[in-house]
Amino acid sequence: DSQYEPDAQGYMRHKVALAQFAAWFSRGVEVYVHYSLERYAFEARRTSALPGMVLQVDCFELTAAFDQEVKPTLEEVLELGGLYCALTSREGASGAGS
């Protein structure tokens, strides 16, 4: 989400919301946010630390582009056996409602 880019208007309120979300988890769980799929992939490659879980929240654009963009990226930079969860209030990749 471009709102998580540090130079974005309204960045601070999005950062606070993310902090509240991360607080739900016990200590030892690291939570990162990226403003684009490309940035996520770049950071995963740069640190050589493959995440065990990716949570995509309210991003219909990526849900709609799952097969073409998201899946190939996850196959490269998500830990083998890792989890991908997409939470969106709109029609998802399953095509439900079509």
Phi, psi and omega in degrees: 000127182297343178291343178271355175292130186305333180270000184286147175293134180083011182305316186298318181292328176289324178295321178295317178299319178295319178298321178295320177298312182297332181293343178292336185269151178290166179299149180097352177260116180270132181242127178236151176231144179228142184276357175204158176298323180296319180293320177302310181297319179300312182295321179296318178291318183298318183270349184056028178246099182281126181291151177272345180208140173238128178244114179259117186248124173050055179225079183301326182301320178284326177298318180291334182257023186304305185296323184277325188239310188288310183302311178299324178293315180296323179298333180272319191237023173246135180309139178303126183085004180291168182252141173236122180235127178248120178248113179213149182271001181250177178306133182261193184294341181291342181079012179305135179090358180275000000 
